[in-house]
């Protein structure tokens, strides 16, 4: 065992790409745990030593992962019960750590935990304290409280055990000024561990950053339990300094803006792009982002491209207006072809994101989606099975709309977790493959994919193409 004492290890559980992406594992990727990186920097700013144990791509098994964490000799372990599909593995990891060393205090948090705190605490009695909502400030207070004789009652936004009873404190307010947060501790992870997905810009060193928190829209399939609908922005000055650090100290030359929508307001969008244009011209960095198609204006494509943006994702969800209304997407698809053309004409790779199998999905709405993707041009598309997340608005009445399948491990978006009353499982599986075939059999898509990859990328395309052929055409 390591004799050097670590205050806290922040951990995520292991999973395979097939666990997450199903039959699309060949096009999946691992992403850096930006939530843990923010926590680590806040802890160290308060003089706690913190280590990141991102086990997501670890293939050695849960027990060996738990032993590795315990061998670091931490006083506390914080485990992310963040993604619903990983909740069971997170809880199993916690149980193994506690079994190996009962003296370690276990702290849990994340989106899934925040949505179901009592259920999760009851299911996993090894959790000592749970954090609800944003954890950067709360976690520091929890560590102080645990060291101060376990005084936790005065800390907002937590749940803990008190004489075998669960005690939940007052709801904690969102962090108003996110510019006071230190930069994420990017140096604590190995950037080479995070492979790029098929549709991403192929550069040497890649990271994810966020420029804002929150989303003003109310799509009913989205979990808003942590970040809420109130949008809080990082200042341009904050982002400028962070980007300089990424480039100069970490040699990053490609990144994703993980904001839920980069174009929430026009002024903010233009300010961010002005900053990124300056960094692109200085460092030759490129980036990608997600945005709503209806936020695109005539000059949006040029603004993005000049700022170094090389890929954009549109969350379109469906070609059926009926389904968009059910999802409360607030999107009119009539203008979609024009919006896509603006982005692609600027030289930016465009990906369309869709959902299949939500409440009331039927053969007519599936046909509408197929018609749309045949008509509208993208470079790539990906399709998600509708996944009912516990913190989403639609989850409350989901059992009246269809059948939930399996446990939480199904809720990835790439495994069937829900079958609406209007479809059979076979119809849903067939439709999933039909939609992919309808898009990736388009000659324009095949030609652009090969051209963008160049001669050096042809072997990789061929290898992925064989898997696609086996799983979507022959099977």
C-alpha positions as CSV (number, residue, x, y, z in Angstrom):
1,X,0.0,0.0,0.0
2,X,1.1,3.6,-0.7
3,X,2.3,5.3,2.5
4,X,1.7,8.7,1.1
5,X,-1.7,9.9,2.2
6,X,-4.1,11.3,-0.5
7,X,-7.0,13.4,0.8
8,X,-9.4,12.2,-1.9
9,X,-9.6,10.1,-5.0
10,X,-12.3,11.1,-7.6
11,X,-13.3,8.1,-9.6
12,X,-15.5,7.0,-12.5
13,X,-16.3,3.3,-13.1
14,X,-15.0,1.3,-16.1
15,X,-17.1,0.4,-19.2
16,X,-16.6,-0.9,-22.7
17,X,-17.5,1.0,-25.8
18,X,-20.1,-1.7,-26.5
19,X,-21.6,-1.1,-23.1
20,X,-22.3,2.5,-24.1
21,X,-22.6,2.5,-27.9
22,X,-23.9,-1.0,-28.6
23,X,-23.5,-2.1,-32.2
24,X,-22.0,1.3,-32.9
25,X,-19.0,0.7,-30.7
26,X,-16.6,1.1,-33.7
27,X,-17.7,4.7,-33.9
28,X,-17.8,5.5,-30.2
29,X,-15.3,7.3,-28.0
30,X,-14.2,7.9,-24.4
31,X,-14.5,11.4,-23.2
32,X,-12.5,13.2,-20.4
33,X,-14.3,13.5,-17.1
34,X,-14.6,17.3,-17.1
35,X,-16.9,17.2,-14.0
36,X,-14.2,15.5,-11.9
37,X,-11.5,17.9,-13.3
38,X,-13.5,20.9,-12.0
39,X,-13.9,19.2,-8.6
40,X,-10.2,18.4,-8.4
41,X,-9.2,22.0,-9.1
42,X,-11.6,23.3,-6.5
43,X,-10.3,20.8,-3.9
44,X,-6.7,21.7,-4.5
45,X,-7.6,25.4,-4.3
46,X,-8.8,24.6,-0.8
47,X,-5.6,22.7,0.1
48,X,-6.9,19.2,-0.3
49,X,-4.8,16.8,-2.4
50,X,-6.9,15.2,-5.1
51,X,-6.2,12.4,-7.6
52,X,-8.4,11.5,-10.6
53,X,-9.0,7.8,-11.3
54,X,-10.8,7.8,-14.6
55,X,-11.4,4.1,-15.0
56,X,-13.8,4.4,-17.9
57,X,-11.4,2.7,-20.4
58,X,-9.9,0.3,-17.8
59,X,-10.3,-3.3,-18.8
60,X,-8.9,-5.0,-15.7
61,X,-12.3,-5.4,-13.9
62,X,-14.1,-3.7,-11.1
63,X,-12.3,-5.5,-8.3
64,X,-8.9,-4.6,-9.5
65,X,-10.0,-1.0,-10.1
66,X,-11.2,-0.8,-6.5
67,X,-7.9,-2.3,-5.2
68,X,-6.0,0.3,-7.2
69,X,-8.0,3.1,-5.6
70,X,-7.6,1.8,-2.1
71,X,-3.8,1.3,-2.7
72,X,-3.6,5.1,-3.1
73,X,-4.4,5.3,0.6
74,X,-7.1,8.0,0.4
75,X,-9.1,9.3,3.4
76,X,-12.1,10.0,1.1
77,X,-13.2,8.6,-2.2
78,X,-15.7,10.5,-4.4
79,X,-17.4,8.3,-7.0
80,X,-19.4,9.7,-9.9
81,X,-22.9,8.2,-10.0
82,X,-23.4,10.4,-13.0
83,X,-24.5,8.6,-16.1
84,X,-27.6,6.5,-15.6
85,X,-26.2,3.6,-17.6
86,X,-23.2,3.4,-15.3
87,X,-25.1,3.8,-12.0
88,X,-25.0,0.1,-11.2
89,X,-21.2,-0.1,-11.9
90,X,-20.6,3.0,-9.8
91,X,-22.5,1.5,-6.8
92,X,-20.6,-1.8,-7.2
93,X,-17.3,0.0,-7.3
94,X,-18.3,1.9,-4.1
95,X,-19.2,-1.4,-2.3
96,X,-15.9,-3.0,-3.3
97,X,-13.9,0.0,-2.0
98,X,-15.7,0.0,1.3
99,X,-15.3,-3.8,1.7
100,X,-11.5,-3.4,1.1
101,X,-11.2,-0.5,3.5
102,X,-14.2,0.3,5.7
103,X,-12.4,3.4,7.1
104,X,-12.6,5.3,3.8
105,X,-15.5,7.8,3.7
106,X,-17.4,7.4,0.4
107,X,-19.0,10.5,-1.2
108,X,-21.3,10.1,-4.3
109,X,-22.7,12.6,-6.7
110,X,-23.7,13.3,-10.3
111,X,-26.8,13.6,-12.4
112,X,-28.2,10.2,-11.8
113,X,-27.6,10.5,-8.0
114,X,-29.2,13.9,-7.9
115,X,-32.3,12.6,-9.6
116,X,-32.7,9.6,-7.3
117,X,-30.8,10.4,-4.0
118,X,-32.9,8.4,-1.5
119,X,-33.2,5.4,-3.8
120,X,-29.5,5.3,-4.5
121,X,-28.5,5.7,-0.8
122,X,-30.9,2.9,0.2
123,X,-29.6,0.7,-2.6
124,X,-25.9,1.3,-1.6
125,X,-25.5,1.6,2.1
126,X,-21.8,2.0,1.7
127,X,-22.3,5.6,0.6
128,X,-21.6,7.9,3.5
129,X,-22.6,11.2,1.9
130,X,-24.3,12.2,-1.3
131,X,-24.1,15.5,-3.1
132,X,-27.1,17.0,-4.9
133,X,-26.5,19.3,-7.8
134,X,-23.3,21.2,-8.6
135,X,-20.6,19.9,-6.3
136,X,-17.6,22.2,-6.6
137,X,-18.3,24.2,-3.5
138,X,-20.3,21.5,-1.7
139,X,-17.6,18.9,-1.8
140,X,-15.1,21.1,-0.1
141,X,-17.6,21.8,2.7
142,X,-18.3,18.1,3.1
143,X,-14.7,17.2,3.6
144,X,-14.3,20.0,6.2
145,X,-17.5,18.8,7.9
146,X,-16.4,15.1,8.0
147,X,-13.0,16.1,9.5
148,X,-14.8,18.3,12.0
149,X,-16.5,15.4,13.7
150,X,-19.0,14.7,11.0
151,X,-20.9,18.1,11.3
152,X,-22.9,18.1,8.1
153,X,-26.3,19.5,9.1
154,X,-25.4,23.0,8.1
155,X,-24.3,22.1,4.5
156,X,-26.9,22.7,1.9
157,X,-27.3,20.3,-1.0
158,X,-26.4,17.0,0.6
159,X,-27.9,13.8,1.9
160,X,-26.3,11.7,4.6
161,X,-26.9,9.0,7.1
162,X,-27.7,10.0,10.7
163,X,-28.4,7.1,13.1
164,X,-29.4,4.8,10.2
165,X,-31.8,7.5,8.9
166,X,-31.4,9.5,5.7
167,X,-31.2,13.2,6.3
168,X,-31.5,15.6,3.3
169,X,-30.5,19.2,3.9
170,X,-31.9,22.3,2.2
171,X,-31.6,22.6,-1.6
172,X,-28.4,24.4,-2.6
173,X,-28.5,27.4,-4.9
174,X,-26.7,27.2,-8.3
175,X,-23.2,28.8,-8.4
176,X,-24.1,32.3,-9.5
177,X,-20.6,33.4,-10.7
178,X,-18.9,30.4,-12.4
179,X,-15.9,32.7,-13.2
180,X,-14.7,32.3,-9.7
181,X,-14.2,28.5,-10.3
182,X,-10.6,27.6,-11.0
183,X,-9.8,26.0,-14.3
184,X,-10.3,22.3,-14.6
185,X,-7.2,20.2,-13.6
186,X,-6.5,19.0,-17.2
187,X,-3.0,18.0,-16.2
188,X,-4.3,15.2,-14.0
189,X,-5.4,13.1,-17.0
190,X,-3.6,11.5,-19.9
191,X,-5.0,13.1,-23.1
192,X,-3.9,10.2,-25.2
193,X,-6.5,7.9,-23.4
194,X,-9.4,9.7,-25.1
195,X,-10.0,8.4,-28.6
196,X,-11.9,10.5,-31.1
197,X,-15.2,9.5,-32.6
198,X,-15.7,9.0,-36.3
199,X,-17.1,12.5,-37.0
200,X,-14.5,14.5,-35.0
201,X,-11.7,16.6,-36.3
202,X,-8.6,14.3,-36.4
203,X,-5.9,16.3,-34.5
204,X,-3.2,15.4,-32.1
205,X,-4.4,16.5,-28.7
206,X,-8.0,16.9,-27.9
207,X,-10.0,18.2,-24.9
208,X,-13.5,19.2,-23.9
209,X,-14.4,22.6,-22.4
210,X,-17.6,24.4,-21.5
211,X,-18.3,28.1,-21.8
212,X,-21.6,28.2,-20.0
213,X,-23.9,26.1,-17.7
214,X,-27.6,25.6,-18.2
215,X,-30.1,25.6,-21.0
216,X,-33.2,27.8,-21.3
217,X,-35.1,25.2,-23.4
218,X,-37.3,22.5,-21.9
219,X,-36.9,19.3,-24.0
220,X,-38.8,16.7,-22.0
221,X,-36.2,14.0,-22.5
222,X,-33.4,16.1,-21.0
223,X,-32.3,15.9,-17.3
224,X,-32.1,19.4,-15.8
225,X,-31.7,18.4,-12.2
226,X,-28.1,19.8,-11.9
227,X,-27.5,22.6,-14.4
228,X,-31.1,23.8,-14.5
229,X,-32.6,26.2,-17.1
230,X,-30.9,29.4,-15.9
231,X,-27.9,30.0,-18.1
232,X,-24.6,31.2,-16.5
233,X,-21.7,32.2,-18.6
234,X,-18.0,32.1,-18.3
235,X,-16.5,35.5,-19.2
236,X,-14.5,36.0,-22.3
237,X,-11.5,36.8,-20.2
238,X,-11.8,33.5,-18.2
239,X,-12.1,31.5,-21.4
240,X,-9.2,33.3,-23.0
241,X,-6.8,32.5,-20.2
242,X,-8.0,28.9,-20.0
243,X,-7.4,28.4,-23.8
244,X,-3.9,29.9,-23.5
245,X,-3.1,27.4,-20.7
246,X,-4.5,24.5,-22.7
247,X,-2.4,25.3,-25.8
248,X,0.9,26.3,-24.0
249,X,1.0,23.8,-21.2
250,X,-0.9,20.8,-22.7
251,X,-0.2,21.3,-26.4
252,X,-4.0,21.0,-27.2
253,X,-4.9,21.9,-30.7
254,X,-8.4,20.6,-31.0
255,X,-11.3,20.8,-28.6
256,X,-15.1,20.5,-28.2
257,X,-17.3,23.1,-26.7
258,X,-19.6,21.0,-24.6
259,X,-22.2,23.7,-24.1
260,X,-25.7,22.5,-24.6
261,X,-26.1,25.3,-27.1
262,X,-23.3,27.7,-28.0
263,X,-25.8,30.1,-29.6
264,X,-28.1,30.9,-26.7
265,X,-27.9,34.7,-27.4
266,X,-26.6,36.4,-30.6
267,X,-24.3,38.8,-28.7
268,X,-22.7,36.0,-26.6
269,X,-22.3,33.8,-29.7
270,X,-20.4,36.6,-31.6
271,X,-18.3,37.4,-28.6
272,X,-17.2,33.8,-28.2
273,X,-16.5,33.4,-31.9
274,X,-14.4,36.6,-31.9
275,X,-12.3,35.2,-29.1
276,X,-11.9,31.8,-30.8
277,X,-11.0,33.4,-34.1
278,X,-8.2,35.2,-32.3
279,X,-7.0,31.9,-30.7
280,X,-7.4,30.1,-34.0
281,X,-5.3,32.6,-35.9
282,X,-2.6,32.6,-33.2
283,X,-2.4,28.9,-32.4
284,X,-4.1,27.1,-35.3
285,X,-6.6,25.4,-33.0
286,X,-9.8,24.0,-34.3
287,X,-13.0,23.0,-32.5
288,X,-16.5,21.6,-32.7
289,X,-19.8,22.4,-31.0
290,X,-23.5,21.7,-30.7
291,X,-26.2,24.2,-31.5
292,X,-29.9,24.4,-32.4
293,X,-30.5,24.6,-36.1
294,X,-33.0,27.4,-35.7
295,X,-30.3,29.6,-34.2
296,X,-28.4,29.7,-37.5
297,X,-28.5,32.9,-39.5
298,X,-27.1,33.8,-43.0
299,X,-23.6,34.6,-41.7
300,X,-23.4,32.0,-39.0
301,X,-21.4,29.5,-41.0
302,X,-18.7,32.0,-42.0
303,X,-18.4,33.3,-38.4
304,X,-17.9,29.7,-37.1
305,X,-15.4,28.7,-39.8
306,X,-13.3,31.9,-39.5
307,X,-13.2,31.2,-35.7
308,X,-11.8,27.7,-36.3
309,X,-15.0,25.7,-36.0
310,X,-14.7,22.5,-38.1
311,X,-17.7,20.4,-36.9
312,X,-21.2,21.2,-35.7
313,X,-23.9,18.9,-34.3
314,X,-27.6,19.8,-34.8
315,X,-29.9,18.1,-32.3
316,X,-32.8,17.5,-34.7
317,X,-34.3,14.5,-32.9
318,X,-37.0,13.6,-35.6
319,X,-38.3,14.3,-39.0
320,X,-41.8,14.2,-37.6
321,X,-43.3,17.4,-36.3
322,X,-45.6,15.3,-34.1
323,X,-42.6,13.8,-32.3
324,X,-40.8,17.1,-32.0
325,X,-43.9,18.5,-30.3
326,X,-44.1,15.5,-27.9
327,X,-40.4,16.1,-27.1
328,X,-41.2,19.8,-26.5
329,X,-38.3,20.5,-28.8
330,X,-39.8,23.8,-30.1
331,X,-38.2,23.3,-33.5
332,X,-39.9,23.8,-36.9
333,X,-38.2,21.5,-39.4
334,X,-39.4,23.4,-42.5
335,X,-36.3,25.6,-42.5
336,X,-33.9,22.8,-41.7
337,X,-32.5,22.3,-45.3
338,X,-31.6,25.9,-45.5
339,X,-29.9,26.0,-42.1
340,X,-27.9,22.9,-42.9
341,X,-26.7,24.4,-46.2
342,X,-25.4,27.5,-44.5
343,X,-23.2,25.4,-42.2
344,X,-22.0,23.0,-44.9
345,X,-21.4,25.7,-47.5
346,X,-19.0,27.3,-45.0
347,X,-16.8,24.2,-45.1
348,X,-17.9,22.9,-41.7
349,X,-18.7,19.2,-41.1
350,X,-22.3,18.8,-40.0
351,X,-23.7,16.0,-37.9
352,X,-27.4,15.4,-37.4
353,X,-28.5,13.8,-34.1
354,X,-31.9,12.0,-34.0
355,X,-34.0,10.0,-31.5
356,X,-36.2,7.0,-32.3
357,X,-38.7,5.2,-30.1
358,X,-40.2,7.9,-27.9
359,X,-43.8,7.9,-26.7
360,X,-46.2,7.7,-29.7
361,X,-43.5,6.9,-32.2
362,X,-45.0,4.9,-35.0
363,X,-44.2,3.8,-38.6
364,X,-45.5,7.2,-40.0
365,X,-43.1,9.2,-37.8
366,X,-40.3,6.9,-38.6
367,X,-41.0,7.3,-42.3
368,X,-41.0,11.1,-41.8
369,X,-37.5,10.9,-40.3
370,X,-36.2,8.7,-43.2
371,X,-37.7,11.2,-45.7
372,X,-35.9,14.0,-43.9
373,X,-32.5,12.5,-43.9
374,X,-32.8,11.6,-47.5
375,X,-33.7,15.2,-48.4
376,X,-31.3,17.1,-46.0
377,X,-27.6,17.0,-46.4
378,X,-25.2,16.2,-43.4
379,X,-21.7,14.8,-43.3
380,X,-22.6,12.4,-40.5
381,X,-25.6,11.4,-38.5
382,X,-26.2,9.4,-35.3
383,X,-29.3,7.9,-33.9
384,X,-30.3,7.3,-30.3
385,X,-32.9,5.0,-29.0
386,X,-35.2,7.0,-26.7
387,X,-33.8,6.6,-23.2
388,X,-36.0,7.6,-20.2
389,X,-33.7,9.3,-17.7
390,X,-35.0,9.6,-14.1
391,X,-34.4,13.4,-13.9
392,X,-36.3,14.2,-17.1
393,X,-39.8,15.7,-17.3
394,X,-41.1,12.8,-19.4
395,X,-40.0,10.2,-16.9
396,X,-42.8,10.7,-14.4
397,X,-45.5,9.2,-16.7
398,X,-43.3,7.1,-18.9
399,X,-44.9,3.8,-17.8
400,X,-48.2,4.9,-19.3
401,X,-46.7,5.3,-22.7
402,X,-44.9,2.0,-23.1
403,X,-42.7,-0.6,-21.5
404,X,-39.4,0.0,-19.8
405,X,-36.8,-2.8,-20.5
406,X,-33.9,-4.0,-18.3
407,X,-32.2,-2.0,-15.6
408,X,-30.4,1.3,-15.7
409,X,-27.5,-0.2,-17.8
410,X,-29.8,-0.1,-20.8
411,X,-30.2,3.7,-20.7
412,X,-27.4,4.6,-23.0
413,X,-29.3,5.7,-26.1
414,X,-27.7,2.8,-28.0
415,X,-29.6,0.0,-26.4
416,X,-33.4,-0.4,-26.3
417,X,-34.6,0.7,-22.9
418,X,-38.2,1.6,-23.8
419,X,-40.7,0.3,-26.3
420,X,-43.7,2.7,-27.0
421,X,-47.2,1.3,-27.1
422,X,-47.3,2.1,-30.8
423,X,-44.4,-0.1,-31.9
424,X,-43.1,-3.6,-31.3
425,X,-39.4,-4.3,-30.4
426,X,-38.8,-5.8,-33.8
427,X,-40.2,-2.7,-35.5
428,X,-38.0,-0.5,-33.4
429,X,-34.9,-2.5,-34.2
430,X,-35.6,-2.7,-37.9
431,X,-36.4,1.1,-38.0
432,X,-33.0,1.8,-36.3
433,X,-31.1,0.0,-39.0
434,X,-33.3,1.4,-41.8
435,X,-32.6,5.0,-40.8
436,X,-28.9,4.4,-40.7
437,X,-28.9,2.6,-44.0
438,X,-31.0,5.4,-45.6
439,X,-28.4,7.9,-44.6
440,X,-25.1,6.1,-45.1
441,X,-26.0,4.6,-48.4
442,X,-26.3,8.1,-49.9
443,X,-23.5,8.5,-52.5
444,X,-22.8,12.0,-51.4
445,X,-22.2,10.9,-47.8
446,X,-19.9,8.0,-48.9
447,X,-17.9,10.3,-51.2
448,X,-17.5,13.0,-48.6
449,X,-16.4,10.5,-45.9
450,X,-13.7,9.1,-48.2
451,X,-12.5,12.5,-49.4
452,X,-12.3,14.1,-46.0
453,X,-10.2,11.1,-44.7
454,X,-7.6,11.2,-47.5
455,X,-5.5,8.2,-48.5
456,X,-4.2,7.7,-45.0
457,X,-7.7,7.3,-43.6
458,X,-8.9,4.8,-46.2
459,X,-7.8,1.7,-44.1
460,X,-9.7,3.0,-41.1
461,X,-12.8,3.7,-43.2
462,X,-12.6,0.2,-44.7
463,X,-12.3,-1.4,-41.3
464,X,-15.3,0.5,-39.9
465,X,-17.2,-0.1,-43.2
466,X,-16.9,-3.8,-42.8
467,X,-18.4,-3.7,-39.3
468,X,-21.2,-1.4,-40.6
469,X,-21.9,-3.8,-43.4
470,X,-22.0,-6.8,-41.1
471,X,-24.3,-5.1,-38.5
472,X,-26.6,-2.9,-40.6
473,X,-26.8,-4.6,-44.0
474,X,-26.1,-8.4,-43.6
475,X,-27.6,-8.8,-40.2
